Amino acid sequence: MIYDIAVLGAGAAGMMAAAAAASRGGATILIDHAPEAGKKILISGGGRCNFTNLDTKPENFLSANRHFARSALARYTPRDFLALVERHRIAWHEKSPGQLFCDESARLIVDMLLSECRTSGVTIALSHEIRHVERGDHFITSTNHGDIASRRLILATGGLSIPKLGATDLSLRLARQFGLGVIETAPALVPLTLSAPLSELAGVSLLVTARIGKTAFSDGMIFTHRGLSGPAILQISSYRRHDGAPLTLDLMPGADARQSLLAQKKARPRAEPASLLSVFPQRLARHWANETFGETATTLANVPDRQITELADRLRAWTPEISGTEGYLKAEVMRGGIDTAALSSQTMEARDVPGLYAIGEAVDVTGWLGGYNFQWAWASGRAAGLAA
Ligand code: FDA
């Protein structure tokens, strides 16, 4: 048999694409090496899947072509996916503004997508190891269960993060094989490591503004044994380049640090120096106070104003030395991927290889934290599925 469409990868984008393709009547097969579909969906959002973000805009994505995602995102919106979720009677809630999660379990999203695939007649081929893909009259996908012929082929095997969940570079390899460019990849939405980790502060969390160049995120940060994590750090990590602008952390966002610290000295001259930092968790306050004032200053009155303003300036613009990231083992997504210049933004089809499509995280479109990556998977999957 020759399928009209073969989709490689039964993840978020692949299931969406397969269901859309089959709904138009094309004989569609969905192939994955894993024994179950949608493993990343199952662990996403702490098991509740942050399945979209109502405020999704093209600006929430990184890509060498920042306009590429616009068309697909406009044609399949967060409201469209939400309507699908509601049609399947999946209860949901809005956590932070715009971020939608399942009330119960991420498994309901996988079940919903599998049900959409089955209803539209998709053949689901799990536990199929893909050995290679060749193109003659048709695409021939060779697997450990034999060859699968298809007129069109959709690459949807995702990015490189979390290899133990079965992430591979298959889509990137196939893209190169067919002459498509690949933008350099790197772990993104990933904890950062410090050259001099503050492991004694591991577990301490606070609100910060993390900034690289003109990009800034205000959210929580947590010290880890090896460095820094938390939403503000994950978000800014996607913007970090080895030779780029340094990461700056404002540990007192929104406050006039100089004025606030000097006012405290004036109001409570006999208090101990660490009390200046009472807005911080105690361990952090002690750490900064010891670093700044040493053991000698016993009261605030002993601390010169100059030292206090220096401390305030450091708290507003702390530039810890970053040694790297926790890598794909801990990264939520991969940055970079199949060059969008090779693809149509309307259909996701390769411009120079008719019948070949690429969608989801394998493509050089990387969302912020907060449901954007799934929205890209749904939107790009749907665009390719309907066009293929
Ligand atoms: P996805 O990774 O979903 O699917 C790829 C599929 O291809 C998998 O089924 C895999 O088995 C298969 N495959 C890979 N290599 C293969 C090969 N060689 N042969 C055959 N099959 C192969 N995003 C978000 O918006 N909200 C959230 O809450 C979260 N939470 C989250 C938590 C964690 C821990 C991680 C790691 C990631 C998230 N994400 C997220 C990101 C989100 O999971 C991710 O962006 C999408 O799943 C990408 O969808 P894709 O379909 O492109 O890849």
Boltz pocket constraint, residues with backbone or C-beta under 6 A from the ligand:
constraints:
  - pocket:
      binder: B
      contacts: [[A, 8], [A, 9], [A, 10], [A, 11], [A, 12], [A, 13], [A, 14], [A, 31], [A, 32], [A, 33], [A, 34], [A, 36], [A, 37], [A, 38], [A, 39], [A, 40], [A, 41], [A, 43], [A, 44], [A, 45], [A, 46], [A, 49], [A, 50], [A, 51], [A, 52], [A, 128], [A, 129], [A, 130], [A, 156], [A, 157], [A, 158], [A, 159], [A, 161], [A, 162], [A, 165], [A, 166], [A, 167], [A, 168], [A, 169], [A, 170], [A, 331], [A, 332], [A, 333], [A, 359], [A, 360], [A, 361], [A, 362], [A, 368], [A, 370], [A, 371], [A, 372], [A, 373], [A, 374], [A, 375], [A, 377]]
      max_distance: 6.0
